Amino acid sequence: MGEMLVVQSKVREVAKEEDVNVGGDFVDSLSKKVEAMIKEAVNRAKANGRKTLRGYDL
């Protein structure tokens, strides 16, 4: 992966709105999960002969 795919300050902001804290490893794990979701969407789009990711690929 290499770089974060989510903005840590925004994640903390949403968590704060829900009155919870964010652990040190949460943002990294979330970024990895987002990367996996993107890769799954890419595979689905390619399987359908498209090069454009759409919301329904998620």
LUMNU-839631 format. One record per residue (C-alpha): residue number from 1; z, x, y. Coordinates in Angstrom, 3 decimals, always signed. Layout:
LUMNU-839631
{node NUM, {Z, X, Y}}
...
//
This chain:
LUMNU-839631
{node 1, {+0.000, +0.000, +0.000}}
{node 2, {+1.097, +2.475, +2.654}}
{node 3, {+1.640, +0.216, +5.647}}
{node 4, {+3.600, -2.955, +6.273}}
{node 5, {+1.655, -6.205, +6.212}}
{node 6, {+4.402, -8.233, +7.870}}
{node 7, {+6.184, -7.788, +11.188}}
{node 8, {+9.842, -7.004, +10.581}}
{node 9, {+11.016, -8.414, +13.917}}
{node 10, {+9.281, -11.732, +13.210}}
{node 11, {+10.828, -11.953, +9.739}}
{node 12, {+14.266, -11.327, +11.233}}
{node 13, {+13.573, -13.917, +13.938}}
{node 14, {+12.787, -16.623, +11.370}}
{node 15, {+15.833, -15.668, +9.304}}
{node 16, {+18.043, -15.807, +12.386}}
{node 17, {+16.788, -19.339, +13.143}}
{node 18, {+18.050, -20.296, +9.675}}
{node 19, {+21.369, -18.493, +10.309}}
{node 20, {+20.888, -15.851, +7.592}}
{node 21, {+20.580, -12.066, +7.636}}
{node 22, {+17.745, -9.901, +6.303}}
{node 23, {+18.627, -7.128, +3.866}}
{node 24, {+17.100, -3.690, +4.262}}
{node 25, {+14.780, -4.066, +1.277}}
{node 26, {+13.617, -7.624, +2.002}}
{node 27, {+10.787, -6.873, +4.430}}
{node 28, {+9.302, -4.210, +2.138}}
{node 29, {+9.439, -6.589, -0.832}}
{node 30, {+7.880, -9.365, +1.241}}
{node 31, {+5.070, -7.044, +2.313}}
{node 32, {+4.363, -6.149, -1.328}}
{node 33, {+4.284, -9.837, -2.243}}
{node 34, {+1.848, -10.555, +0.604}}
{node 35, {-0.369, -7.708, -0.613}}
{node 36, {-0.380, -9.182, -4.137}}
{node 37, {-1.286, -12.614, -2.740}}
{node 38, {-4.182, -11.111, -0.796}}
{node 39, {-5.473, -9.313, -3.891}}
{node 40, {-5.307, -12.557, -5.904}}
{node 41, {-7.208, -14.360, -3.146}}
{node 42, {-9.840, -11.603, -3.111}}
{node 43, {-10.329, -11.958, -6.862}}
{node 44, {-10.687, -15.736, -6.543}}
{node 45, {-13.201, -15.456, -3.702}}
{node 46, {-15.269, -12.879, -5.597}}
{node 47, {-15.176, -15.028, -8.737}}
{node 48, {-16.652, -17.843, -6.652}}
{node 49, {-19.388, -15.595, -5.231}}
{node 50, {-17.896, -15.365, -1.746}}
{node 51, {-16.969, -12.466, +0.495}}
{node 52, {-14.851, -14.569, +2.831}}
{node 53, {-11.224, -15.374, +2.080}}
{node 54, {-10.324, -18.998, +2.732}}
{node 55, {-7.007, -20.798, +2.807}}
{node 56, {-7.712, -22.432, -0.517}}
{node 57, {-7.943, -18.995, -2.171}}
{node 58, {-4.173, -18.869, -1.885}}
//
